[in-house]
Amino acid sequence: MNLTSLSLTNFRNYARLELALSSGLTLIQGANAQGKTSLLEAVYYLATSKSPHAGVERELVNWLAREDANRFLRVQGHVRHAAPGVIAEQLEVILAPTNGSTASYGKRVRINGVVQRALDLVGHLRVVLFLPEDIELVSGAPSVRRRYLDIALCQIEPDYCRSLSTYNQVIQQRNALLRQLRDRGGHAQQLTFWDDQLVKLGAHLMQRRQWFISALELAARERQRALTDGRERLYVEYLPSVDPAQDPAQVANQLSLAYDVIAEGHSPYAARSAREIAEAFQAQLAAVRSREIAAAMTLLGPHRDDMRFLVYGRDLRTYGSRGQQRTATLALKLAEVEVMTQTTAESPVLLLDDVMSELDESRRATLLQALDGVTQALLTTTDWNDFSPDFRRRATRLHVTEGRVAEAPRDQTTDRP
């Protein structure tokens, strides 16, 4: 697929922008804090209705418009699909002040001019984003990896996204009942309905995560090998909170109340059907029921899953160097492009933010070679010389200054070796 145009109103430091985008490679250069990363963030926001940076969405609104209740943020784009019979689409996300106050903003999504749920936007434009801080996928908390899995799978499978949304609602309702049982007492059989919903939805989510991580590992292993000149073999393991191989009593004894805990010594996870996962989930929930009531929280389920990355049998989160962690992250992102393309029959838009600055010459060359198979890629840089003259000649070159985007003069991009 291709994003053919991008229109921004009051997004970050862009008061107004109308930008036509070509297929293939687009190289975006500019000094720091000029708007390069914000361009990629806008494309990601259009695809997912979420920001990879903002803690609250109000932060996305241009600061000159933030105190004006009549101003709004809008991100709009046109998507052309490669799949036969799929028409071009116009996507739009609007953030506007609610109740005449700039203290809070409401979100509105339109697809081809028709108002839709934000949930329904995901998958119409598929993107893979690589940021320098994405090293946290390897080194950070499990919640970072769960979010990564959910966003990737939601773009591939709408059913996953709907199941995830409902699952999160079930967790809220079930936790509220657990608090009530702890504080006021009552019969634990009241949990039966929510248990059934939790198991049905959770088993589906875990089965799809199992499939995705297995597919990722196959592709990422090849990417890691290429990025390290064959020196390293990467393994990606799924660490679900529900494993049918575990005895329910054992689960109850080993369970941690912490949400972000790496399972030390966890054995490789064997692929299971959704039915097998559901049966184990039901049995293990029964085994930990008293602990859940005491803690007033749901202690099992995909909201407590994790994954890990190993090279030479060592967990990169604990024992990997920063260089190894960054290489594994890049291999994972390139693998995501491959899996998404194979699954949906369309290449996603690849967004690479200042990725070259932290790679050596060998890894740069390998990455640029991998870009040959991508239909559309947007890359940012502060220095044209991070890219070879041949790459710069092949790419559409844009220059960003203070929220303004223009075609870069050729003598600034290709004359120097």
N, C-alpha and C positions, 0 to 999 in steps of 0.2 A: 504494500500500500504506500501511497505518497500523500503527504500533507502539502497541498499546492498553494495555500495562502494562510497567513496568520494575521489577525487583526486584534490589537490591544487597545483598551481604553482604561487609563488610570491603574495600570498593573505595574507595581514596583516603581521604577524610575521612568516608565514609559507613560507619559500623559496621553499620547496618541501614536499608534504605529500601524501602518498598512504595509505588509511585506509579502511579496510573491516568492515562493520557494520552488526550486527545481529538484528533480530527482537526482540521484547520485550523491556526490559529496559536496557539502557546503562547509567552508572553513570560515569561522567567525573570529576576528582578531580585535583586540582592544586592551587598553590598560585595565587594571583592577578597578572594580566598583563603577564601571561604565554601563553595565547592563548585559554582558555576555551570558552569564549564568542565568539571569532573569529570563532571557529568551528561551533557554532550555526548560526552565521551570514552568513557563507559560505553556509550552507544548505538552509537558507532563501533566499539568493541571487540566488542560483541555481533554486529555486522554482518560484521566482517572478521577477528576474533580477533587483531587487532593494535592497538597504541596509537599515536596520532599524537605522543605526548609522551615516553613512558617509554623510556629507553635500554635497560633490562633490565626484564623483566616483574615482578620482585620489587618494583620501585618502586610498582606499582599497589596492593599490599597495604597496608591500613590499618596505620599504624605501631604501634598498640596490639596488633595481632594478629601482627606480623611476626616476633616472637621466640618464638611459641608454635607448636610443631610440630603441635598438634592443630587449629589454626585454618586456615581456607581462605578464598579469595576466590571469590565466585560472582556472575555477572551473568546474569540470566534475563529473558526478555521474551516477550510474545505478539504475533504479527504477523497482521494481517487483510489478505487480498489482494483486489484489485479484479478481477483476472482471473477470468472465469467458470470454475467447476469446481475452483478451487484452494482447498483447505481452509485454515483458520487453523492457524498453526504455533506451537509452543513451542520457543524456542531457549535454550540454556544453555551458558555457558562457565565452567569451574571451574579455578582454579589452586590446587594443594595441595602442601605440602612433600613432597619425595621422600626415601625412606630415613630417615624420622624426623628430618630435618635441615631447618632453615629457610634453609640456604645456597643451596638450589636448589629450584625449583618445577616440577612437571609440569602440563601442560595437558590437560584432558578436555573434549570437546565432545559435547553431546547435542542431537539434533533430534527433537522429539516423543518424548523419553524414550529414544531409541536412540543409543548411542554411535557417533559418526562421526569421520572425520578432520577436522582443522581446515580443510583444503582444501575439504571438502564443505559447510562452513557458508556460504561466500561466495556471495552471490546470493539467499539466502532472505530477508534484509533488506537492501535497497539504500539507501545513504545517500550524500549529498554534504555534505562538511564544509568550512566556510570558517572559518579561523583568522586572526588578525592577522598571524601569521608566514608565512602562505601566500604572501606577496609573494615568498618564496624561489622559488616556481615560475617566476617571471620572472627574478629577479636572482641566484638561487643556482646551484649546481653541476648539471651534467647528471644526476647520480644522483638528485637531487630530482625532476626531471621524469620520469625513467624509472619511479621508484616511483609517481608519480601516474598515469602511463599504465597501469601494471600493475594497480593497485588498481581503477581505473575499469573497465578491460576485464574483469577477473576477475569483477566484479559483474554485468556484462552477459552474458558468454559463459563458461560453465563449461569449454568446450573450451580456451579460451585459458589459463585457470588451470591446467589439467592439463598443457598443453604447456609452460607456463612452469616448472612444478615439475620436469618431466622435463628440460627444457633446462638448468636450473641444476645438476642432477645430472650431466648430460653434460659441462658446463663443468668441474666438479670433477675428473671422471675424465680428461678430455682434458688438463687442466693438469698433473695428476699424471704422465701419460705424457710430456708435453713436458719436465717437470723430469728425468725418468728419461733421456730421450734426450740432454738437455744434459749431465747429470752422468756418465752411464755409457756413452753412445753407444748405437748400435743402428740398425736400419733404419727410415727414416721411413715406410715402408709400414704400420707398425703403427698409424699414425694413421687409416688408411682407414675402419675401422669407425666410429670416433668422428666423423670428418669427415661421413660419411653421416648420422649421427644429428643432428649439429649443423646441417647444411644443411636437413634435412627439418623439424625443429622450428623453427629460426630463421627460415626462410622463412615459415612459418605465422604466427609472432609478428609479423614485420615487415609482412606483408600486412594483418593486422588492425590494427596501429598506424597504418598508412597510411590505412585506411578511417576509423578513429576520429578522427584528427587532421583529415582532410578534413571530416567531419561537424561536428566541433567548430568549425572555422573559420567555416563558414557561419552557425552559430548565434551564435558569439561576435562576429562582425562586426556583427550587428544589435544585440546587447547593448551593445557598445562605442559604437556610434553613438547609442543612446538615452542611455547614461550620460554622453556628452560633448556632448549637444545637436547631434549631427550633425557635430561638428568633426573627429572622428578615425575613421579606417578601420583596423581591426585585421587583420593577416595572421598566420596561424599556420602555420609551415613545419616539415615533418618533415626531420630531418637523420639519415638512417640511415647506419650504418657500411658498409653494402653497397648500392651504387647501380649497377644494371645499365648505366647510361649511362657509367660510368667504365671505362677500360681497366685490366685487371689489373696491368699493369706500372706504370701511373701510380699505382695504389693503393699498390703496394709502395714506391714512392719517396716518397709523401706521408704515409705512415702515421706516427702519433705513438704513442709507448709510454704516454703518459698517458691515463688513463681519462676524465678530465673536461676535455675540450678542445672548445671551440666551433670549428666549421669556418669560418674566416674566408673570406668571398667565396664561400661555398657557393651553388650555383645552385639554383633551385626544383626540388623533386623531382617527377618525373612518375610518375603512378600506374602500378604494375606488377602483374602477376599473380604468384601464389605460385610458379608454374613459372619465370617469368622471373627472379624474385629468387633462386630456388634455383640456377639455372644460373650466374648471376653470382657467387653466394656460393661455389660449388664452384671456379670458375675463379680467383677472387681468393684463396681459401684456398691454392690451389696456388702462387700467386705470392708469398705471404708466408710460406711454410712455414719457410724458413731463419731468418727473423727471429723467428718464433714459437718455434722451438727455442732460439734464442739468448736470448730473453727469458723462456722457460719459462712463457708465458701465451698464451691465445687472444686474438688481436688484432682479430678481426672478429666481428661478430654483434650481435644486439639488446642485449646487455649493454653495448654501447658506443654506442648510439643517443643522439640528442638531438632537441630541438625548439626553436624560437625564435619570438619575438613581434616583429612589426615594425609601426610606425606611421610614415607618411610615408617608408617605405623604410628607416627606421633601426631597428637592433636595440635593443629596449628594455632588454636586459640591460646594454648598454654606454652607450647614449645617452639612455635614458628617465629622466624625473624619477621621484621616489618616488611622486608622485601618479599618473603615467601607469602605473607598474608595478602599483600597487594597483588601479587601475581595470581594467587588462587581466586581472588575477587574478580580480576579481569577475566580469567578463564571461565568463571561462573557466568559472567554477564554475556560473554561471547557464546557460551553454550545455551544460554536462555534464548538468544536470537535464533540459534539453530533449531531448538526444540519448538519454539513458537512458529517458526516458518514451516517446519515439517507437519505440525499439528493443524494449522489453520490454512495452509496453502498460500499464505501471504507473508512476506518479510515485514517485520515491524520496523518502525522508524528508530534508528539507533542514535542516542544522544550521549556524546562524550564531552565531559566538561574538564578541560585542562588536564587531560589524561597523560599527555606526553611528558609533562614536566617532571614526573616521578619515575619514568622508565629509562632504562639504559638503551643504547643504540640497538642491540639485538632485539629486545622486546618491542621497541618502536617499530622496527622493520616487520616483525611478525604480526603486530597489530594491524599495520597498514595493509599487509597482504590479506588479512582476514576481512578487511573492509571491502574487498573486491566483490564479494558475494552479497553485499547488502544493497537493497534497492534505494534506500535513502538514509543518509547519515549526516547529522549536524555536529560539528566539532568546534570547540572554542580553544583559543590560545592567546597568550599575551605576546608571543614571539613567533613571527612567521618562520624563523629558522628552526623551529621545532619540527618542521615538515620539509621534506626534500623539494627541490625545484620542480621535479616531475610531478609530485603529488599536488603542489600548488597550481601547476598548470592545468591539471585535470579537474580541480575543484572550482566551484563557484566561490568567490572570495568576497566577504563582507567585512566592513570595519564599523565598530561601535564606539560612539563617543557621546557621553552624557545622555543616554537614552535615545540616540538617533542612529539609524542604521543606513549605511550607504555602500555602494559597490566600491571595493578597494582599488585604488590606482595600481595598475600593473607594475609600475616601476618600484612599488613598495613590497611586492610579493614575489617577483620572479627574477629580478636582476641579480640579487645576491646569491652566491653559491650555497 
